[in-house]
Amino acid sequence: MELTFLHRDQSCVVVNKPSGVIVHRGLANDADDVMRAVRNRIRMHVYPVHRLDRGTSGALVFALSSDSARVFGKAFEEGRVEKRYWAITRGKPQDGEIDHAIQNREGGPRVPAVTRVRCLAMNGRYALVEAHPLTGRLHQVRRHLKHVSCPIIGDTNYGKGEHNRYFREHYDLHRLALHAISISFEQPETGERVSVHAPLEGQLRSTLVALGFPTGDSAASDESGAAVCP
């Protein structure tokens, strides 16, 4: 597994997770997972403090001690960690907040969930959307965009097969078009605010280029200069 390390300090490491691999063993028992790959690269134990779906790529944080992991856990619980995602969707969602309760676990009760979205670019009926989840629920970004009839391309659970096939055939995109482009948090030991940008890579980046969409190469999405859709 090729991993790009984006940030490292005395409390944590941030890597650019590839699409198609799990964060750690749990519900799945794959031969490879990101946590073991990071551990083997830096030769020390690491602690997962959040997760990204198998198909999602982008910024993923691991704590380097159990104390730091507890601090991160509290920060995530209190909403003090800011995560931003880029997604290609079928259709353009209205800029603003999607406030729609969803399950936080399979078979569980619906709980409040809010995602702030804005459209960055359009090509025909497809959009590049930035999503900023204000809560952390199971598959929140994917489910919220489906809720507003703008499913993410490549999503086999919440998307549309005809559009997924179109992107496979025309853009060679064989993955979920969802990327955690940035994460911002307080460094557990110093309290300093750390912001990490995760560059888009591989199939997803080449698809954005082919569509004429911004790629966010220079900085995180707030600073990318991408024009908001009219």
N, C-alpha and C positions, 0 to 999 in steps of 0.2 A: 504494500500500500504506500503510495507516494503522498506524503503529508507536507503541507506548507505551514511553518510556524509563523504566526503573526505577531505574537507578543509573549514575553516571559519576564516575570519579576520574582521576588522572593515568595510570593503567595500563590501564583497561578501561571498557567500557560494558556494561550489561545491559539487554536489551529483552524485552518480552513478545511472543514470536513468535506470529503468527496460525496457526491450523490451515490446511492446504491449500497452503502455500508451502514451497519448499526453502530450506535454509540457504545453500547456494552451489552454483554450477554444478559438475557432476561427472558422476555417473551419469545425471543428468537435465540437460536444456539448456533450461529454462524461460525465458520472456521476463523474468520477475521472480524475484528471490531476496532473502532478507533481508540478506545481506552487502552487496549493492550499494545497497539501500535505506538501510541504516545509514550507509554511506560517503557517500552523496549528502546525507544529512541533516546530518552533522557535518563534511562537507567535508575528510575526511582518510582515509587508508588504514586499514583494520581487518583483524585477523587472526582467523579462526575458531579456537577452541581446543577445541570439542566440537560435537556436532551433535544435533539433534532430528529425528525422522522427519517427513516431509512432513505427516502428519495430526496430529502432536502439537503442542500449543501450550505456551506458558509461558516460563520464565526461560531466556534464552540469552545467553551471555557472548562478547564479542569483545575481544581484546587490542588496544591502541593502538600497540604497537611489537613488533618481532620479539623483543626481549629479554624483554618481558613474556609473549609467546606461549610462549617456551621454558620460563619459570617455571611458567606454567599447565599446559603439557604434562606437565611432571614431576610436578606436584601431582595431576593426573588419573591419571597412571600409578601413583603411589604411594597412591592412594585417600584423598587428603587433601581432596578436594572432595566435599561432601555434597549429594546431590540427592534431592529428594522429589517424588513424583508422586501425583496423585489420578486414580482411574479408576472408571468405572461398569462393573461386571462382572455377568455372568449367574452367579449363585451366590455363596456366601460362602466365601472361602478361610480356612483355619485360621490364626489369628494365629501368627506366628513366622517362621522362615526357610525359604525355598525354595532348596534346595541341589541344583542340577541342571545338569550340564555341557551347554553348547550350543556351536554353531559361532560363531566371532567374525567369520567372513566366509563368503560363499556358497561351498560346496564345500570349506571348510577343516575341520581336525580339531576335535573337541569339546574345549572347554577349561573349567576350573572356573568356575562362575557362581553367585552367591548374591544373593538379594533378600529383604529383610525386609519383611513385609507385616502390616497390621492392618486390621480392618474398622471403619469409622467409623459406618456407618448401614446400615439395611436397609429395603426396601420390597418386600414379597412375595418373589420369588426374585431380586431385583436388589440389589446392594450398592454402597456407596461405599467404595472401598479406598484406603488410603495405601500406596505402595510405595517402599521405600528401597533402591535397588540398591547393594550393597557392592562389586560389580565392574562393569565397563563393557563389556558384550558387545552384539553386533548384535541389536536388537529384544529386549533382555533382559527387560524388564518384560512385554511382550506375550507372549513365548514362555513365560515362567515362569507367568504366570496361566493360559495355555492348558494348561500341563503339569498344573496342579492342577484342571483342569476348570472354571475360572472365567474364560472368555475375555472380553476387553474389548468392550463394545458399540461397533459401528461399525468393527470390525477386519475388513477384507475378506480378509486373509491368514490370520489365526489365529482368527477369530471364527466365529459361527454366523449364517447368513443370515436365519433366521426371526426372531431377536432383533434383528438390525440393521434389518430391515424394520419390526418392531413399533415401534421407537423413531423411525424416520422417519415412520411414519404417525400415531403418537399424540403425539409430542413435537417433531416437525419437526427432529429431530437428524440432520443429514446429514454427520457427521464422526466421526472417531475420538474416543471419550470418554476421552482421556488428556491430562493437563495437568501440566507441570512446575511445581509450585506454589511451590517454593523451591529456592534454591541457596546454599551457604555455602562460602567459600573464604578463603584468606589473601591479603591485598593484596600483590602482588609486591614493591613498593618498601618498604613499611613493616612488613609482616608482620602488620598488624592483621587480625583476623577480621571479614569482611564477610558479612552474611546478607541476602539479598534475597527478598522475597515477590512473587509474580506473581499478581495478582488474576484470577479466572476471569471470562470475558467471553462475550457473545453466546449462541449456541445452547447451549453446554455449561452455562453458568450458569443459563439459564432452565430447562433440563432438571432440574438439581439442585433448583431452587426448586419445580418442579412435583412432584417426587418427595418433597418434604419433607426433602431432605438439607441439611446445612450447606454453606455456600458459601465459608467461610474468608475472609470479607471483611476481618475486623479484623486478622488477623496470619497468620503461617505456621502450618502445620497443627499443630505441637506446642502452639501457644498458642490454637488456635481454640475450645477448649472442646467440641469434638464428642465425643459419647458413643461409647465403643467398643461394638460390638455385643455382646449377651449371648451 
